[in-house]
Amino acid sequence: MALIHSSLDEAILKEVSLTFEGMAFSEVLRSSEKLDIDRDLQWSCLNIVKPIEGCLTIIMPVTLAKTLGENMLGIEGEELTDDMVRDALAEVLNTLVGRLMKVITKSDEVFELG
């Protein structure tokens, strides 16, 4: 791995910020607030197959996911379907994982997503 463990948190925050700003025109701020699992949540998960096995999951309140979809697709309100919101979140996650893998792997190392 190209990064040491202590730098991983900073790399994740940086790549999340760049991804959300670039794709959804949204600012990302660090929060110490705990996620309320009793709220309506939207999530997406992407498997990492190589060079390490794992899964990266993004979870957010449905209201935030809808705002993300609106910003990405330029669609507001009733026109935005649940499928569109899920697709937008999955696309953000796919881009984010690709960016993170480029940061945490060596330049000649191949990574595979599943």
Secondary structure, DSSP 8 states (H G I E B T S, - for coil): --S-HHHHHHHHHHHHHHHHHHHH------------TTS-EEEEEEEEEESS-EEEEEEEEHHHHHHHHHHHHT--GGGS-HHHHHHHHHHHHHHHHHHHHHHHS-TT---EE-
